[in-house]
């Protein structure tokens, strides 16, 4: 359990959290080699309880076999204190609130050498000196003071993220290096522990279903980076390394991020204790979910709702308060049989952006028509114009949106293809005059390799001797579908992009959508603009194209006034 100074800090701070502390002070010297002291204002222990806690596998947190099925505390094995005491010179001073005097117990190398009464306010102070003094080989393998301090900071950062109601102070060699005041603002805590810039690029997520709840923060797709991401996941208040959570989140971002980019996240899952096993690894960093598919669905639902909502639309200028984060981690995670939800019904995108005076007209798609029936106010079609035969400018309640017509149409076609493929009702149209394509050997091999994929999406391709193929049918995508050009570009991309070969239907749908979409430079009629606008906002992720680039940029009316120096 005890590998380095950070392990000691983790175990002692978790004990303080389990004791109901609202204030924790951590003092470190020489990266934890010389001194680690953790003081709290929790419930405290009597002398008899301290001595019992020093016995291996003795714990007050598990009182029956059934408690193992409902673990709600961070610690429960009774290993931490005896393990620390065995490799250090340790002193414990503690007083329960109902006791008049505090108890002091001194342990060296696992042996109690002194105990007495002393004075202290209610709570506990554990002082650990000369870590690994009696195991010189382990002490020799400790890293530099700076490295060990960074490991300790990582531990305290995790504690600070998931225990907002707890005030935490960390001092090193007498110098205060971190002070987290109690708060109910997760975004503010992230800004303090990381930076204002990290907080500014965060979006709130929340959802709940079937006894599970998720809330927290994820980064905007346009702010994803290529380096190591900030990945923090917590289950019932416990920091965990969960490939399942990481993969579920990455999958949710898949159609919104460019290749090689990673999103930051701070996610908090609240699950019935009986539905998650926290006892599968000595460090308790790994967990096993009873119903993994439901956890994945919950993450996908929460992240998908956020990425498809207006708050994810890139803005010309953003402020730290623009994302309206309301989710905050709980100070304690004791979910009852049914978890109360924090997810609010998201505002309808069309109502949020466009309710109010505008221009009537346009073509109502099925999805957006159904949305309009749910609105309290009548929704009007906004003013919409095309510039440079490439961008659409749309008036909104709060300013203007600028849409990239190619990127927007890519998103529309991609989701149309995927949905039709999933439902098995993808429609194809027979070409009045079949097209013949004479290919080189590599191109022909590419078409043959992907023949089943092409056919799944409505392309009826027939080999025609030599290296030629005949195209008889294509998917019904839109009236401006330039079949010959698009098909040749699909072959070229599949030939050049080896990573796409013989993989998932989603990747094939991306290739088709990219090559079949409206291009920059194409003039659109008002009806076509309205149709594109309407179908884009009926997609699941209207703000990003299939490559992770923005489909639109929002410029607020306040920014416009500022640029024109209007008061």
Secondary structure by P-SEA (a helix, b strand, c coil): ccccaaaaaaaaaaaaaaacccbbbbbbccccccbbbbbbbcccccaaaaaaaaccccccccccaaaaacccccccccccaaaaaaccbbbbbbbcccccbbbbbbbccccccbbbbbbbccbbbbbbcccccccaaaaaacccaaaaaaaaaaaaaaaaaacccbbbbbbccccccccccccccaaaaaaaaccaaaaaabbbbbcccccbbbbbbbcccccccccccbbbbbccccccccaaaaaaaaaaacccccccbbbbbbbbbbcccccccccccccccbbbbccaaaaaaaaaaaaaaaaaccccccccccccccccccbbbbcccccccbbbbccccccccccccccccccccccccaaaaaaaaaccccccccccccccccbbbbbcccbbbbbcaaaaaaaaaaaaaaaaaaaccbbbbbbcbbbbbbbcaaaaaaaaaaaaaaaaaccccccccccbbbbccccccccccaaaaaaaaaaaaaaaccccccccaaaaaaaaaaaacccccccccaaaaaaaaaaaaaccccccccccccccccccaaaaaaaaccc
